[in-house]
Amino acid sequence: MDLSAYNAGHEFSYDLRESRLRKCASLIESLPVGRLLDIGCTNGNWARHWATRGWDTAGIDISQDYVAAARDAGVDARFCDLNRDSLPFGDTEFDLIFAGEVIEHLVDTDGFLAEVCRCCKRGGHLIVTTPNLASFENRIRLLLGVYPAWLNYNLSGSGHVRAYTPRVLKRQLLGHGFRVLRHTGNWVPFIPQYFVDDLKMPALSFTGDLLPNLAMDIIVLARREK
Amino acid sequence: MGVAGDTIGYSKGSLRYDPEGVAQCVAFDRNRILLDWVGNGKRVLEVGCSTGFMSRLMVERNCIVTGIEVDAEAAQRARRYCEKVHVLDLNGFDWIKDIHENAFDVVLLGDVLEHLVDPARVLDQIDDVLSTNGYLVISLPNIVHWETRLKVLMGKFDYQAWGTLDHTHLRFFTLTNARELIESAGYRIIRFHPTFGGRMSGYARPVWRLLARSMPGLFAYQFLFEARK
């Protein structure tokens, strides 16, 4: 199986209650309403949520089933394999591009960000979320010689092929003309995620704002400058 | 695209692995041991041969080398030493069909598997071109080397042009899952050798060698394996 087939077959679920999405929601609410692209839109729940708040939404996904489901839900969803295809949209079409838990599945991340930049308006925004290789839990794991969470040594599990730290992501975004306005995290896994996460204990969410560099996930809001 | 250390690129520029370009590589005992394990007078498939800097050393040892390389420019240089060089992307699905030769005595995978999307599949495919008594010689970088542990503890996991955090690395291994990967593809590990870092040469070499042998997870810079079906 190649990466595209693996990604297409991988069921990706999210919960609107997780602190990652709640924080993304408050970032989006701080922006003027416009046209929004949800990259990796799955069943279209997230895009629909923003459509009801006035956004003109579109989505892409690698799974034909998800594209069909999102279309049924009334989202302008299109098929796109980011490891092969360009974004099926025109230049500077979007005011906001949301790429939640996507970039770690891509081999050519520079090509991806170049495409995102092309489709984003000048002065438009980009929100990226991705697992943090240097989360508190992973720092301890690596220190003890244990393999980091959310990293895969072969094509299995979550199917991730890229590992990011906040430093690396910010630098790469800057290289593609995006200035990071805000960096936050979902929650800091002082206790391993296996035992406690932000759904079991929503109060943990403040730790991600306090110590974003140690958080499980990197959440960044960036603006296209060039 | 993908300026090293600046952005993470899927650069196919294998030229940078040539020791003429990155002199640092030669400081490791990796090459010497890989060559010893490959042996003399063998029919070798060198996967990821770059400019052929290893092929040249193997040809000097009377081996006949066929190369596979993703970068056409590097492959052109490797043709100086190799009998044949295939320009192929191992992340492509059926790359093995383009290799018409078979019955190689040795397949050398020197720091290649970490660049692949699905290393287990590639190991499995390679079995088709191995002779009955053929074997693999594999080298993989160690993600939990003490330097990387300290870097990540400080929040730094910065990709660079070469080394453990090379920006074209998709996969990272500890000793445990390096073994798992090889064994899951149906091979038995016959030999293992931990190499140690390059900057610590001179008087301290025996100490580093001892540390790498006794605690490979912490002190090995690379893991070298010989494996058979």
Interface residues (C-beta under 8 A of the other chain):
Chain A: M1 D2 L3 Y6 V107 D108 T109 D110 G111 A114 L133 A134 N138 R139 L142 L143 G145 V146 Y147 P148 L151 N152 Y153 N154 L155 V161 R162 A163 T165 P166 R167 V168 R171 Q172 G175 H176 N213
Chain B: M1 G2 V3 D6 T7 I8 G9 Y10 N91 F93 V117 D118 P119 A120 R121 I143 V144 T148 R149 V152 L153 G155 K156 F157 D158 Y159 L170 R171 F172 F173 T174 T176 N177 A178 E180 L181 S184 G217 L218
